[in-house]
Amino acid sequence: MRAVLADLDAPRRTALRHELERHGHAVAEVADAGAVLREAAGGAALVVLGRRVGADDALDLCRALREQREDPEPVIVVVGGEEEAADVDEVLRAGASDVWILSGAETRGVGVRLALARFYARLQAEHLRVGGELSLMRQALDLTGTGFVLTDPRLDDNPIVYANASFVEMTGYGREEVLGRNCRFLQGPDTDQAEIARLRRAVADEEPVTIEVVNHRRDGTPFVNEVHVSPVRDGAGRVVRFVGVQIDVTAYRAQERRFMLEQQAREKAEAAERRSSFLAAASPTLDATLDLRATLDSLTRLSVPHLADLSLVQTVDGIRVRRVAASAADPSLERLLREADVVHDIDPHGPDPLARTLRQRRAEVVQEGSGPVAGPAVHAVLARRLGDAPRQWMLVPLLARGRSIGVLALCSTDPSRSFGLEELALAEDLARRASLALDNARLYEQQVEIARVLQQSFLPDSLPDVPGLELVSRFRPADAAVEIGGDFYDVVPQPGGATALAVGDVTGKGAGAAALTGLCRHTLRTAWHYEQRPERVLHALNRVLVAERRERGRYATAAACVLTPTGDGIALEAACAGHPAPRILREDGRVDVVGARGTILGWREDLEIHPVSGHLAPGDTLVLFTDGVSSGNESGPLTAAQFDAELAACAGLGPGTVATRLQAAALRAQSGRPADDVVIVAARAARP
């Protein structure tokens, strides 16, 4: 590689020559600026100048060399002494590539050689063209795998003046087919002309630009080309080249598309799994109870926040809309909704979204603007809490067994959350499951009410006011509210001031037991009108049950008592037919068993009954009960011993307290969920 050396300092010039030759340079020593310029124009790659060259200053010579604009331009090094260090910036601005300042021991002997070796090593690192490094740089560009071209805007049509091997390999064109041509030869019918126009504008404005277009190889094969173009300016700021870096991103884009398709498929699968998981979790929650209120609350709470920020259930009866449940992700908003009016009117045939949803029986997404979607009260709460920003609603009809039972209204209060087809489909699935659960709960409530009314018909509306006798009763139906039990009681005033008491129980539950209970109670009440002794009343009931028995298993038990006031208390006559014997709680705390169990009613005509007589002193309490309290033996809920102990603990208490405490003990023994009806009748002989 040729180098030209011009330095007035002879010792330094000799040291410089030796150092350059040691690095393989062919050195030409010249004495004036004209010779330097000629050598540079002749291809010298390295120019080393002293601070003065002949009569000329090195600064002027640097500028002249740069103006000469050989391609490639030479590397210019200016060498000076310590006294010239202050001019380094000025020299560099003039066009020098590097400045070597020698000072102290570096100006003579071995110090000069060491300093020059150090400077030259720095020059090699900073300027790749020195010592054959330009060819190494080109080799490096060829090995990058990235297309690299230079174009010259000073020539007609801005042709390519350099292309690396990677560009040639990527396009399939030979270098001789590329050089001298504009890059547009790579375009084809599917090249995006809008992107090409953007590239042309950037070139015209001398601005950098990045585009991605479909180009074509020499054999016509399309490839996706990511093109980065930047202007290269000279020292005066003029654009002398455009650098084009071109990357074949075809495989990357194909992989990206595959990844996007896989991601979309994965998202769909995950959405389906989330939907299935949500519905799988929702079903047992909705089916966990037959309580209508609890089912409504479960539905709205399931929807928040998984499906929406706010969930309402509204029922419609003619023109009247009633909000029966509300849940919100924001507890304060939920509180405001629960406090707002729950009823408003709509025109069933008008444009109201709720009316439209009910008419069409089809879910829809509704944008709430100035008008309310879920009623004026809800609209006012949302406007006060969240402002007048538009809100999105999903209105989903609740349909069960061919009839509409209401609307599930789901609201997004977050502008970033919108409802799409996936959310609408999930809401419809939830509504289908919820509709059946709500209808089951509604039917259950109807059945419970029927059972309550029917069971209440087996009991007296009120207890009679009997002089000298304090009467109370307690009735607690079995926990299975729809299963009508067979326990009953009655109090019937008798001629002569006597009072008849009876408690009873029939086998089974449900409609059959209800019919049998009604038969027993009305038969007893009728028999009391013509029979005054309890055993005769029970015999009369037995005859009716035996005569009316249509199938086995329709039996009953009963305990009957007649209380007649006397001068010193109450005379007692009692009889039992298969029923736990009544108890007397004496005022001193003793507990007496009244009579024996006997045989059950309806089993056979020859009923075995053991009537007994007794006496209630003032303050004594007679207690009749069914097996929902105690069977009167060693079986539960309370065994005979447990019952008697609980009763004894009530000594001195009024009959109401006694009945309440016995009922509480029976419920406690069954964890508050009695399997059978609990009936207690207590009668205390009044103190004078």
C-alpha positions as CSV (number, residue, x, y, z in Angstrom):
1,M,0.0,0.0,0.0
2,R,1.5,3.4,-1.1
3,A,2.2,6.2,1.4
4,V,3.5,9.7,0.8
5,L,5.7,11.4,3.5
6,A,6.4,15.2,3.6
7,D,8.1,16.5,6.8
8,L,10.8,19.2,7.1
9,D,12.2,17.5,10.3
10,A,14.8,15.1,8.9
11,P,15.3,12.8,12.0
12,R,11.6,12.5,12.4
13,R,11.1,11.9,8.7
14,T,13.6,9.1,8.8
15,A,11.8,7.5,11.8
16,L,8.5,7.8,10.1
17,R,9.8,6.2,7.0
18,H,11.2,3.2,8.9
19,E,7.9,2.7,10.8
20,L,5.8,2.9,7.7
21,E,8.0,0.5,5.8
22,R,8.0,-1.9,8.7
23,H,4.2,-2.1,8.3
24,G,4.5,-2.8,4.6
25,H,4.0,0.6,3.0
26,A,5.8,1.7,-0.2
27,V,6.9,5.2,1.0
28,A,7.5,8.1,-1.3
29,E,9.2,11.2,0.3
30,V,8.3,14.5,-1.2
31,A,9.2,18.1,-0.4
32,D,6.3,20.3,-1.5
33,A,2.5,20.4,-1.5
34,G,2.2,19.9,-5.2
35,A,4.0,16.6,-5.0
36,V,1.8,15.5,-2.1
37,L,-1.4,16.3,-4.1
38,R,0.0,14.4,-7.2
39,E,0.8,11.3,-5.1
40,A,-2.6,11.4,-3.5
41,A,-4.3,11.6,-6.8
42,G,-2.1,8.7,-8.0
43,G,-3.6,6.4,-5.4
44,A,-1.6,6.9,-2.2
45,A,-3.7,5.6,0.6
46,L,-1.8,7.3,3.5
47,V,-0.5,10.8,3.6
48,V,1.8,11.8,6.5
49,L,2.6,15.5,6.8
50,G,4.8,17.6,9.0
51,R,3.3,20.8,10.4
52,R,4.8,22.6,7.4
53,V,5.4,21.2,3.9
54,G,7.8,23.3,1.9
55,A,6.4,26.8,2.1
56,D,2.8,25.6,2.8
57,D,1.0,25.1,6.1
58,A,-0.3,21.5,6.7
59,L,-3.8,22.9,7.4
60,D,-4.1,24.3,3.9
61,L,-2.7,21.1,2.4
62,C,-5.3,19.0,4.4
63,R,-8.1,21.1,3.0
64,A,-6.7,20.8,-0.5
65,L,-6.5,17.0,-0.2
66,R,-10.1,16.8,0.9
67,E,-11.2,19.1,-1.9
68,Q,-9.4,16.8,-4.4
69,R,-12.0,14.0,-3.4
70,E,-10.2,11.0,-4.6
71,D,-12.1,7.7,-4.2
72,P,-11.2,6.3,-1.9
73,E,-9.9,9.4,0.0
74,P,-6.5,9.0,1.6
75,V,-6.0,8.8,5.4
76,I,-4.2,12.1,6.4
77,V,-1.9,12.2,9.4
78,V,-0.3,15.4,10.6
79,V,2.9,15.0,12.8
80,G,4.0,17.8,15.1
81,G,6.0,18.6,18.2
82,E,4.8,19.4,21.7
83,E,4.6,23.1,21.0
84,E,1.9,22.3,18.3
85,A,-0.4,20.4,20.6
86,A,-2.8,23.3,21.0
87,D,-3.6,23.2,17.3
88,V,-4.9,19.6,17.2
89,D,-8.7,20.5,17.0
90,E,-8.0,23.0,14.2
91,V,-6.0,20.4,12.3
92,L,-8.7,17.8,12.6
93,R,-11.3,20.3,11.4
94,A,-9.2,21.0,8.4
95,G,-9.5,17.4,7.3
96,A,-6.8,15.4,9.1
97,S,-7.7,11.9,10.1
98,D,-5.3,11.9,13.0
99,V,-2.6,14.1,14.7
100,W,0.6,12.6,16.2
101,I,2.2,14.8,18.8
102,L,5.7,13.8,19.9
103,S,7.1,15.3,23.2
104,G,10.1,14.8,25.5
105,A,11.9,11.5,24.9
106,E,9.7,10.8,22.0
107,T,11.6,13.3,19.8
108,R,14.8,11.3,19.5
109,G,16.3,7.8,19.4
110,V,14.2,4.8,20.4
111,G,11.5,7.1,22.0
112,V,10.6,8.2,18.5
113,R,10.2,4.6,17.2
114,L,8.1,3.6,20.2
115,A,5.8,6.6,19.9
116,L,5.3,6.1,16.2
117,A,4.5,2.4,16.7
118,R,1.9,3.4,19.3
119,F,0.4,6.0,17.0
120,Y,0.3,3.7,14.0
121,A,-1.5,1.0,16.0
122,R,-4.1,3.6,17.0
123,L,-4.4,4.6,13.3
124,Q,-5.0,1.0,12.3
125,A,-7.8,0.6,14.9
126,E,-9.5,3.9,13.9
127,H,-9.0,3.8,10.1
128,L,-9.6,0.4,8.5
129,R,-8.1,1.4,5.1
130,V,-4.6,1.6,6.4
131,G,-2.4,-1.5,6.0
132,G,-4.9,-3.3,3.7
133,E,-7.8,-3.0,6.1
134,L,-10.2,-1.7,3.5
135,S,-10.2,-5.1,1.8
136,L,-10.9,-6.7,5.1
137,M,-13.8,-4.4,5.7
138,R,-15.2,-5.3,2.3
139,Q,-14.8,-9.0,3.1
140,A,-16.6,-8.4,6.4
141,L,-19.5,-6.8,4.6
142,D,-19.6,-9.7,2.3
143,L,-19.9,-12.1,5.2
144,T,-22.6,-10.3,7.1
145,G,-25.5,-12.0,5.3
146,T,-27.1,-8.5,5.0
147,G,-27.4,-6.8,1.6
148,F,-25.4,-3.6,1.5
149,V,-25.4,-1.1,-1.4
150,L,-24.1,2.4,-2.1
151,T,-25.8,4.6,-4.6
152,D,-24.5,7.9,-6.0
153,P,-27.1,10.7,-6.2
154,R,-24.7,12.9,-8.2
155,L,-25.1,10.5,-11.1
156,D,-28.1,10.2,-13.4
157,D,-30.9,8.0,-11.8
158,N,-29.0,7.5,-8.6
159,P,-27.4,4.2,-9.6
160,I,-25.8,1.5,-7.5
161,V,-22.0,2.0,-7.3
162,Y,-21.2,-0.7,-4.8
163,A,-23.0,-4.0,-3.8
164,N,-21.6,-6.5,-1.4
165,A,-21.7,-10.3,-2.0
166,S,-24.7,-10.8,0.4
167,F,-26.8,-8.5,-1.8
168,V,-25.7,-10.4,-4.9
169,E,-26.6,-13.7,-3.3
170,M,-29.9,-12.5,-1.9
171,T,-31.1,-11.1,-5.3
172,G,-29.6,-13.7,-7.6
173,Y,-28.1,-10.9,-9.8
174,G,-24.4,-10.8,-10.7
175,R,-22.4,-7.7,-9.7
176,E,-22.1,-6.7,-13.3
177,E,-25.9,-6.8,-13.6
178,V,-26.4,-4.6,-10.5
179,L,-23.8,-1.8,-10.8
180,G,-24.9,1.2,-12.7
181,R,-28.7,0.4,-12.2
182,N,-31.3,2.0,-10.0
183,C,-32.7,-0.4,-7.3
184,R,-36.2,-0.3,-8.8
185,F,-35.2,-3.4,-11.0
186,L,-36.1,-5.5,-7.9
187,Q,-39.7,-4.4,-7.9
188,G,-42.6,-6.5,-9.2
189,P,-46.4,-6.5,-9.6
190,D,-47.0,-7.2,-5.9
191,T,-44.6,-4.5,-4.6
192,D,-46.4,-1.9,-2.4
193,Q,-46.2,1.3,-4.4
194,A,-47.3,3.4,-1.4
195,E,-44.1,2.2,0.3
196,I,-42.0,2.9,-2.8
197,A,-43.5,6.4,-2.9
198,R,-42.5,6.9,0.7
199,L,-38.9,5.8,-0.1
200,R,-38.7,8.2,-3.1
201,R,-39.9,11.1,-0.9
202,A,-37.3,10.4,1.7
203,V,-34.5,10.2,-1.0
204,A,-35.7,13.5,-2.5
205,D,-35.8,15.1,1.0
206,E,-32.4,13.6,1.8
207,E,-33.8,11.9,4.9
208,P,-33.3,8.4,6.3
209,V,-36.2,5.9,5.8
210,T,-37.1,2.3,6.5
211,I,-39.7,0.4,4.4
212,E,-40.8,-3.2,4.0
213,V,-41.7,-4.3,0.5
214,V,-42.0,-7.4,-1.7
215,N,-39.1,-7.5,-4.1
216,H,-38.2,-10.2,-6.6
217,R,-35.1,-12.2,-7.3
218,R,-33.6,-12.7,-10.7
219,D,-35.6,-15.9,-11.1
220,G,-38.9,-14.1,-10.2
221,T,-39.2,-15.5,-6.7
222,P,-40.7,-12.9,-4.4
223,F,-39.1,-12.1,-1.0
224,V,-40.0,-9.7,1.7
225,N,-37.3,-7.0,1.9
226,E,-36.7,-4.8,4.8
227,V,-34.9,-1.7,3.4
228,H,-33.1,0.9,5.4
229,V,-31.8,3.9,3.4
230,S,-29.7,6.7,4.8
231,P,-27.9,9.7,3.2
232,V,-24.1,10.0,3.5
233,R,-22.8,13.6,3.6
234,D,-19.4,15.1,3.0
235,G,-17.7,17.7,5.1
236,A,-19.7,20.5,3.5
237,G,-23.0,18.7,4.3
238,R,-23.6,17.6,0.7
239,V,-25.2,14.2,0.1
240,V,-22.6,12.1,-1.8
241,R,-24.0,8.6,-1.3
242,F,-27.0,6.8,-0.1
243,V,-26.4,3.7,2.0
244,G,-29.0,0.9,1.5
245,V,-29.1,-2.0,3.9
246,Q,-31.5,-4.7,2.8
247,I,-32.6,-7.7,4.9
248,D,-34.5,-10.7,3.6
249,V,-37.2,-11.1,6.2
250,T,-39.3,-13.6,4.3
251,A,-38.7,-16.5,6.6
252,Y,-39.1,-14.2,9.6
253,R,-42.5,-12.9,8.4
254,A,-43.7,-16.4,7.5
255,Q,-42.7,-17.5,11.0
256,E,-44.4,-14.5,12.5
257,R,-47.6,-15.3,10.6
258,R,-47.4,-18.9,11.8
259,F,-46.8,-17.7,15.3
260,M,-49.8,-15.3,15.0
261,L,-52.0,-18.1,13.7
262,E,-50.8,-20.4,16.5
263,Q,-51.3,-17.7,19.0
264,Q,-54.9,-17.0,17.7
265,A,-55.6,-20.7,17.8
266,R,-54.2,-20.9,21.3
267,E,-56.2,-17.9,22.4
268,K,-59.3,-19.4,21.0
269,A,-58.6,-22.7,22.8
270,E,-57.8,-20.8,26.0
271,A,-61.0,-18.8,25.7
272,A,-63.0,-22.0,25.2
273,E,-61.3,-23.5,28.2
274,R,-62.0,-20.4,30.3
275,R,-65.6,-20.5,29.1
276,S,-66.0,-24.2,29.9
277,S,-64.3,-23.7,33.3
278,F,-66.4,-20.7,34.1
279,L,-69.6,-22.5,33.2
280,A,-68.5,-25.7,35.0
281,A,-67.9,-23.7,38.1
282,A,-71.2,-21.7,37.6
283,S,-73.5,-24.7,37.4
284,P,-73.0,-26.1,40.9
285,T,-73.1,-22.6,42.3
286,L,-76.5,-22.0,40.7
287,D,-77.7,-25.4,41.7
288,A,-76.4,-25.2,45.2
289,T,-79.7,-23.9,46.6
290,L,-83.4,-23.8,45.7
291,D,-83.7,-20.4,47.5
292,L,-84.7,-17.9,44.9
293,R,-83.0,-15.0,46.6
294,A,-79.8,-16.9,46.9
295,T,-79.9,-18.1,43.3
296,L,-80.4,-14.5,42.0
297,D,-77.5,-13.2,44.1
298,S,-75.3,-16.1,42.8
299,L,-76.1,-15.2,39.2
300,T,-75.1,-11.6,39.5
301,R,-72.0,-12.4,41.6
302,L,-70.9,-15.0,39.1
303,S,-71.0,-12.4,36.3
304,V,-68.7,-9.9,38.1
305,P,-66.0,-9.3,37.3
306,H,-65.5,-12.2,34.9
307,L,-68.1,-11.1,32.4
308,A,-68.8,-7.5,33.3
309,D,-68.3,-4.7,35.9
310,L,-71.9,-4.6,36.8
311,S,-74.7,-7.2,36.7
312,L,-78.4,-6.8,37.2
313,V,-81.4,-9.2,37.0
314,Q,-84.6,-7.5,36.1
315,T,-88.1,-9.2,36.0
316,V,-90.9,-7.9,33.8
317,D,-94.6,-8.2,34.6
318,G,-96.6,-6.3,32.0
319,I,-95.3,-2.8,32.0
320,R,-93.7,-3.1,35.4
321,V,-89.9,-3.8,35.6
322,R,-88.4,-4.8,38.9
323,R,-84.7,-5.1,39.7
324,V,-84.4,-8.2,41.9
325,A,-80.6,-8.5,42.1
326,A,-77.5,-6.4,41.6
327,S,-73.8,-6.9,42.0
328,A,-70.9,-4.6,41.0
329,A,-67.1,-4.9,41.1
330,D,-67.1,-1.5,43.0
331,P,-68.7,-2.1,46.4
332,S,-69.7,1.5,46.8
333,L,-71.5,1.4,43.4
334,E,-73.3,-1.8,44.4
335,R,-74.4,-0.1,47.6
336,L,-75.8,2.8,45.7
337,L,-77.7,0.5,43.3
338,R,-79.2,-1.5,46.2
339,E,-80.5,1.8,47.6
340,A,-81.9,3.1,44.3
341,D,-85.5,2.6,43.2
342,V,-86.0,-1.0,42.1
343,V,-89.2,-0.5,40.0
344,H,-89.9,1.4,36.8
345,D,-92.3,1.1,33.9
346,I,-91.7,0.4,30.2
347,D,-93.8,0.2,27.1
348,P,-93.7,-3.6,26.2
349,H,-94.1,-2.6,22.5
350,G,-91.9,0.4,22.5
351,P,-88.2,1.0,21.7
352,D,-86.9,0.4,25.2
353,P,-83.9,-2.0,25.0
354,L,-85.3,-4.2,27.8
355,A,-88.7,-4.4,26.0
356,R,-87.0,-5.2,22.7
357,T,-84.9,-8.0,24.3
358,L,-88.0,-9.6,25.8
359,R,-90.0,-9.3,22.6
360,Q,-87.2,-10.7,20.4
361,R,-86.0,-13.2,23.0
362,R,-82.5,-12.6,21.7
363,A,-79.3,-11.3,23.4
364,E,-77.8,-8.0,22.2
365,V,-75.1,-5.5,22.9
366,V,-76.4,-2.0,23.5
367,Q,-74.5,1.3,23.7
368,E,-75.9,3.5,26.4
369,G,-75.8,7.2,25.5
370,S,-78.1,9.8,26.8
371,G,-81.0,7.3,27.4
372,P,-81.2,4.6,30.1
373,V,-80.8,1.0,29.2
374,A,-81.6,-0.6,32.6
375,G,-84.0,2.0,33.9
376,P,-83.8,5.6,35.0
377,A,-82.7,4.8,38.6
378,V,-79.7,2.8,37.4
379,H,-78.9,5.4,34.8
380,A,-78.9,8.1,37.4
381,V,-76.6,6.2,39.7
382,L,-74.1,5.4,37.0
383,A,-74.2,9.0,35.7
384,R,-73.6,10.4,39.2
385,R,-70.9,7.9,40.0
386,L,-69.1,7.5,36.6
387,G,-70.2,10.6,34.6
388,D,-71.9,10.7,31.2
389,A,-69.4,8.6,29.2
390,P,-71.0,6.0,27.0
391,R,-71.4,2.6,28.5
392,Q,-71.9,-0.8,26.9
393,W,-74.5,-3.3,28.0
394,M,-75.3,-6.9,27.2
395,L,-79.0,-7.7,27.6
396,V,-79.6,-11.4,27.8
397,P,-83.2,-12.8,28.1
398,L,-83.7,-15.4,30.9
399,L,-85.9,-18.0,29.3
400,A,-87.2,-21.2,30.9
401,R,-89.7,-23.7,29.8
402,G,-90.9,-21.5,26.9
403,R,-91.5,-18.4,29.0
404,S,-89.5,-15.3,29.8
405,I,-88.7,-14.8,33.5
406,G,-86.5,-11.7,33.1
407,V,-83.4,-10.1,31.7
408,L,-79.8,-10.4,32.7
409,A,-78.2,-7.0,32.2
410,L,-74.4,-6.8,32.2
411,C,-72.6,-3.5,32.0
412,S,-69.0,-2.5,31.2
413,T,-68.1,0.7,33.1
414,D,-64.5,0.6,31.9
415,P,-64.0,2.2,28.4
416,S,-61.2,-0.3,27.7
417,R,-63.5,-3.2,28.2
418,S,-65.9,-4.0,25.3
419,F,-68.3,-6.8,24.6
420,G,-67.8,-9.0,21.6
421,L,-69.3,-12.1,20.2
422,E,-67.3,-14.3,22.6
423,E,-68.6,-12.4,25.7
424,L,-72.2,-12.4,24.3
425,A,-72.0,-16.2,23.7
426,L,-70.7,-16.8,27.2
427,A,-73.4,-14.6,28.7
428,E,-76.1,-16.5,26.8
429,D,-74.7,-19.9,28.1
430,L,-74.7,-18.6,31.6
431,A,-78.2,-17.2,31.2
432,R,-79.5,-20.6,29.9
433,R,-78.2,-22.3,33.0
434,A,-79.3,-19.6,35.3
435,S,-82.8,-19.5,33.8
436,L,-83.4,-23.2,34.7
437,A,-82.0,-22.7,38.2
438,L,-84.1,-19.6,38.7
439,D,-87.3,-21.3,37.4
440,N,-86.6,-24.4,39.7
441,A,-86.1,-22.0,42.6
442,R,-89.4,-20.2,41.7
443,L,-91.3,-23.5,41.5
444,Y,-89.8,-24.6,44.8
445,E,-90.9,-21.4,46.5
446,Q,-94.4,-21.9,45.1
447,Q,-94.4,-25.5,46.4
448,V,-93.0,-24.3,49.8
449,E,-95.8,-21.8,50.0
450,I,-98.4,-24.4,49.1
451,A,-96.9,-26.7,51.7
452,R,-97.0,-24.0,54.3
453,V,-100.6,-23.1,53.7
454,L,-101.6,-26.7,53.6
455,Q,-99.7,-27.6,56.8
456,Q,-101.1,-24.5,58.5
457,S,-104.6,-25.8,57.8
458,F,-103.9,-28.8,60.0
459,L,-103.3,-26.5,63.0
460,P,-105.7,-24.3,64.9
461,D,-105.7,-20.7,64.1
462,S,-105.3,-19.8,67.8
463,L,-105.7,-21.5,71.1
464,P,-108.8,-20.9,73.1
465,D,-108.8,-18.8,76.3
466,V,-109.7,-21.3,79.1
467,P,-110.2,-20.0,82.6
468,G,-107.8,-21.6,85.1
469,L,-105.6,-23.0,82.3
470,E,-102.6,-21.5,80.5
471,L,-102.2,-23.0,77.0
472,V,-99.3,-22.6,74.6
473,S,-98.1,-24.4,71.5
474,R,-94.9,-24.7,69.4
475,F,-94.8,-26.0,65.9
476,R,-91.6,-26.2,63.7
477,P,-91.9,-28.0,60.4
478,A,-89.2,-30.4,59.2
479,D,-86.3,-28.8,57.4
480,A,-87.4,-30.3,54.0
481,A,-90.0,-27.6,53.6
482,V,-91.7,-29.0,50.5
483,E,-92.2,-32.4,52.1
484,I,-95.4,-31.9,54.0
485,G,-95.2,-33.6,57.4
486,G,-97.9,-35.4,59.3
487,D,-97.7,-33.9,62.7
488,F,-100.7,-32.0,64.1
489,Y,-102.3,-30.8,67.3
490,D,-105.7,-29.4,68.3
491,V,-107.4,-27.9,71.3
492,V,-111.2,-28.2,71.5
493,P,-113.4,-26.7,74.3
494,Q,-115.8,-29.2,75.8
495,P,-119.2,-28.9,77.6
496,G,-119.0,-28.1,81.3
497,G,-115.8,-26.1,81.0
498,A,-113.6,-29.0,80.1
499,T,-110.9,-28.7,77.4
500,A,-109.7,-31.5,75.0
501,L,-106.1,-31.6,73.8
502,A,-104.7,-33.9,71.2
503,V,-101.4,-34.3,69.3
504,G,-100.8,-36.8,66.6
505,D,-98.5,-38.0,63.8
506,V,-99.1,-39.9,60.6
507,T,-96.8,-42.1,58.6
508,G,-95.0,-40.8,55.6
509,K,-94.7,-37.3,54.1
510,G,-96.0,-35.5,51.1
511,A,-99.5,-35.4,49.6
512,G,-100.6,-38.8,51.0
513,A,-99.5,-37.9,54.5
514,A,-101.3,-34.5,54.2
515,A,-104.6,-36.2,53.2
516,L,-104.2,-38.7,56.2
517,T,-103.4,-35.8,58.6
518,G,-106.5,-33.9,57.5
519,L,-108.6,-37.0,58.0
520,C,-107.2,-37.6,61.5
521,R,-107.6,-34.0,62.7
522,H,-111.2,-33.5,61.4
523,T,-112.2,-36.9,62.7
524,L,-110.9,-36.1,66.1
525,R,-112.6,-32.7,66.1
526,T,-115.9,-34.2,65.1
527,A,-115.6,-37.1,67.7
528,W,-115.0,-34.6,70.5
529,H,-118.5,-33.2,69.9
530,Y,-120.2,-36.5,70.9
531,E,-117.5,-38.2,73.0
532,Q,-115.9,-36.7,76.1
533,R,-113.5,-39.5,77.1
534,P,-110.1,-39.5,75.3
535,E,-110.0,-43.3,74.8
536,R,-113.4,-43.3,73.1
537,V,-112.3,-40.5,70.7
538,L,-109.3,-42.6,69.8
539,H,-111.4,-45.7,69.2
540,A,-113.6,-43.6,66.9
541,L,-110.6,-42.4,64.9
542,N,-109.3,-45.9,64.6
543,R,-112.5,-47.2,63.2
544,V,-112.5,-44.5,60.5
545,L,-108.8,-45.2,59.6
546,V,-109.4,-48.9,59.3
547,A,-112.5,-48.4,57.2
548,E,-110.7,-45.8,55.0
549,R,-107.4,-47.7,54.6
550,R,-106.8,-48.3,50.9
551,E,-103.2,-49.4,51.2
552,R,-100.8,-50.7,53.9
553,G,-98.6,-48.2,55.7
554,R,-101.3,-45.5,56.3
555,Y,-101.2,-45.4,60.0
556,A,-101.2,-42.8,62.8
557,T,-100.4,-42.2,66.4
558,A,-102.1,-39.8,68.8
559,A,-102.3,-38.7,72.5
560,A,-105.6,-37.3,73.7
561,C,-106.3,-35.6,77.1
562,V,-109.3,-34.0,78.7
563,L,-108.7,-31.3,81.3
564,T,-111.5,-30.4,83.7
565,P,-111.2,-27.6,86.3
566,T,-111.8,-28.6,90.0
567,G,-111.7,-26.7,93.2
568,D,-108.0,-27.7,93.8
569,G,-106.6,-27.7,90.2
570,I,-107.3,-29.6,87.1
571,A,-108.6,-33.2,86.7
572,L,-106.8,-35.1,83.9
573,E,-107.9,-38.0,81.8
574,A,-105.4,-39.3,79.1
575,A,-105.0,-42.0,76.5
576,C,-102.4,-42.9,74.0
577,A,-102.5,-44.9,70.7
578,G,-99.0,-45.7,69.7
579,H,-97.8,-42.2,70.7
580,P,-95.2,-41.1,73.2
581,A,-96.8,-40.6,76.6
582,P,-97.4,-37.0,77.9
583,R,-95.4,-35.7,80.8
584,I,-96.4,-33.7,83.9
585,L,-93.9,-31.2,85.2
586,R,-94.7,-30.8,88.9
587,E,-94.0,-27.4,90.5
588,D,-91.3,-29.0,92.6
589,G,-89.4,-30.2,89.5
590,R,-90.6,-33.8,89.5
591,V,-91.6,-35.3,86.1
592,D,-94.4,-37.9,85.9
593,V,-95.2,-40.0,82.8
594,V,-98.9,-40.1,82.0
595,G,-100.2,-43.4,80.6
596,A,-98.7,-46.0,78.3
597,R,-98.1,-46.0,74.6
598,G,-100.8,-48.4,73.4
599,T,-101.1,-49.6,69.7
600,I,-101.1,-47.5,66.6
601,L,-104.2,-46.2,64.9
602,G,-105.4,-47.9,61.7
603,W,-103.6,-51.1,62.2
604,R,-106.5,-53.3,63.5
605,E,-110.0,-52.9,64.7
606,D,-109.4,-54.1,68.3
607,L,-107.3,-51.1,69.4
608,E,-105.4,-51.6,72.7
609,I,-105.5,-48.4,74.8
610,H,-104.8,-47.9,78.5
611,P,-106.6,-44.8,79.7
612,V,-105.3,-43.1,82.9
613,S,-106.5,-40.4,85.2
614,G,-104.5,-37.8,87.0
615,H,-104.5,-34.4,88.6
616,L,-102.7,-31.1,87.9
617,A,-102.1,-29.0,91.0
618,P,-101.8,-25.3,90.6
619,G,-98.4,-24.6,88.9
620,D,-98.2,-28.1,87.4
621,T,-97.6,-28.2,83.6
622,L,-98.9,-31.0,81.2
623,V,-96.7,-31.4,78.1
624,L,-97.8,-33.3,75.0
625,F,-95.3,-33.7,72.1
626,T,-94.6,-35.7,68.9
627,D,-91.6,-37.8,68.0
628,G,-89.9,-34.8,66.4
629,V,-89.0,-34.0,70.0
630,S,-88.7,-37.4,71.6
631,S,-89.9,-40.9,70.9
632,G,-90.4,-41.5,74.6
633,N,-87.8,-44.3,74.6
634,E,-84.1,-44.6,73.9
635,S,-84.2,-43.2,70.4
636,G,-83.9,-39.6,69.4
637,P,-83.9,-36.8,68.8
638,L,-84.0,-36.6,72.6
639,T,-84.1,-39.9,74.5
640,A,-86.7,-40.3,77.2
641,A,-84.1,-39.6,79.9
642,Q,-82.8,-36.5,78.1
643,F,-86.3,-35.2,77.5
644,D,-87.2,-35.7,81.2
645,A,-84.0,-34.0,82.3
646,E,-84.6,-31.0,80.0
647,L,-88.2,-30.8,81.3
648,A,-87.1,-31.0,85.0
649,A,-84.7,-28.1,84.4
650,C,-87.8,-26.0,83.6
651,A,-89.3,-26.2,87.0
652,G,-91.0,-23.0,88.1
653,L,-91.1,-21.6,84.5
654,G,-94.2,-20.6,82.6
655,P,-95.6,-22.9,79.9
656,G,-94.4,-20.7,77.1
657,T,-90.8,-20.9,78.3
658,V,-91.0,-24.6,78.9
659,A,-92.2,-25.2,75.3
660,T,-89.6,-23.0,73.9
661,R,-86.7,-24.6,75.8
662,L,-87.9,-28.1,74.8
663,Q,-88.1,-27.1,71.2
664,A,-84.6,-25.6,71.3
665,A,-83.2,-28.8,72.9
666,A,-84.8,-30.9,70.1
667,L,-83.4,-28.6,67.4
668,R,-80.0,-28.5,69.0
669,A,-79.9,-32.3,69.0
670,Q,-80.4,-32.2,65.2
671,S,-78.0,-29.3,64.5
672,G,-80.9,-27.0,63.8
673,R,-82.2,-29.1,60.8
674,P,-85.0,-31.2,62.1
675,A,-85.8,-34.3,60.1
676,D,-89.4,-34.4,61.4
677,D,-92.0,-31.8,62.5
678,V,-91.6,-30.6,66.0
679,V,-94.9,-30.2,68.0
680,I,-95.2,-29.2,71.6
681,V,-98.4,-28.3,73.5
682,A,-98.1,-27.2,77.1
683,A,-101.0,-26.6,79.6
684,R,-100.4,-25.2,83.1
685,A,-102.9,-25.2,85.9
686,A,-103.1,-21.6,86.9
687,R,-102.2,-20.6,90.5
688,P,-105.1,-19.1,92.5
